[in-house]
Amino acid sequence: MTEHAMHSHHINDAGYSHSITDPGHSHSITNPGHSHSVAPAAQPKPNTVTLDYPIERNGGQSIGEITLRKPTAGELRGTSLNALVNLDVDALGKVLPRISSPTLTEFDVQQLDPADLVQLGVVFAGFLLPKRAQ
């Protein structure tokens, strides 16, 4: 999907104003005195998934964003690499609670919307690739 820049012109009693905003940054030029500013785009959080359907826990706690960290070999115990590469639901249910922040339970993983589980699985699968393949 391509995002397009937004472009606008304004003329008022103080003078001429011109602004361009695109997904990467924004420019604003105003006369008189001509000023130009560039605002950097917010950096996405690496390995973070925003859930389409947040997890609702007892007590009113809602989890809408989950960050995964790269697991160690020991954190993959109780599963097989084949199951993890195939994004097996039971295998992800064992490993995701070990590497998620906030910490998920196996029950949380089993209750995820399938699209959210796939998003988390894709991030997880990236951890299994060697650096040269990333």
N, C-alpha and C positions, 0 to 999 in steps of 0.2 A: 504494500500500500504506500502511495506517495502522498506526503503532506505538502500543501502549497503555502507559499508566503502570503500574508495578508498585507495589503498596501493601502495607505490612506493619505489624503491631502486635506489640510484645513487652512482656511484664510480667515483671520479675525482682525480686530483692531490693533492687536499687538504685532501682527505681521504674519508671515507664512510659516506653516508647520508641515513637516513631512515625516511619516514614520513607516517603517517596514518591519514586520514581525514574521520570522519563519521559525520552524521547529528548533533550529540550532541556536539562534540568537536574535536580538532585535536591534534596530537602528532607529534613532530619533534625531531629526535635524530641525532646528527651529531658528528662524531669523527674527529679529536682528541678533547679532552676536554669535551666530552659528555654533551650535553645540552638537556633538556626535557622541553617542554612547552605545556600547555593546554589552549586553547582559548575557553571560554564558547560560546555556540550557542546563536544567537540573540533571545531574548525572543519575542514571538508573542505578539502583542498588544491585551489585552483582549477586547472582545466585538467589535472588529474591523473587517470589511469585506472589502476585496479588490474586487472591482467590475470587472467582466469579460468585461463589456462594460461601460466605464466611462461616466458619465453625462456630456454633453457638453452644456454650457450655453452661452447666448449671451455675446459678449465681449471677447470671447476666453477663459473663465474660464472652466477648466476641473476638475471634481471631480472623483477621482479614488479610494478613500478609505473613508469609512464612519464608524465612531465610534458611538455606541449606549450606552446610560446610562440607568440604571433601572428607569422606570417611577414611579411617585407617583400615588396614586389612583385617584387624581384629574386630572392627565394628560390622564386618560383613559376615561374621560367624552365624551359623544356623540357617544359612541360605546357600545357594550355589551361584557362581558367577553367571552360568547359563540363565538361571531364573531372573537374575538382576538385569542382564543385558536384554532380556525379553520383557522387562518391566512387569514381571509377575506380581499380581496384587498381594499375595501372601508374603512374598520376599520383600516388597516395598514396605509392607506393614511392619516387618521386623526391623528394617534398616532406617526408615525415615524418622522414627522416634529417637534414634540414637544421634542423628545429625541435624535436627531441626531446632530452630529458634523462632518463636517460643516452642518449647518441647511439646511434641504431639504424643498422644498415646496410640497404641495399636487400634483402639476403638475409634479414635479421631480419624485415623487413616482409612479405616473401613467405612466410615460414614461420609467421606469426601464425595463431592460430585465427581463423576468420571472425568469430566474435562479438567477439573482442578488436579486430580490425581495424575493425569497425563502431563500437565504442565510441570508438576513436581518431578515426575519421572524423567522428563526431558532434561531438566536441570541436573538430576542425579546421573543420568546416562553420560552427560558431559564430563563427569568426574572419572569415568572409567576409561576415557581416551588418553593416550599418551600425549605429552605436550606438543609434539610435532604434528599431531592430527587435529589439534584444536583450532 
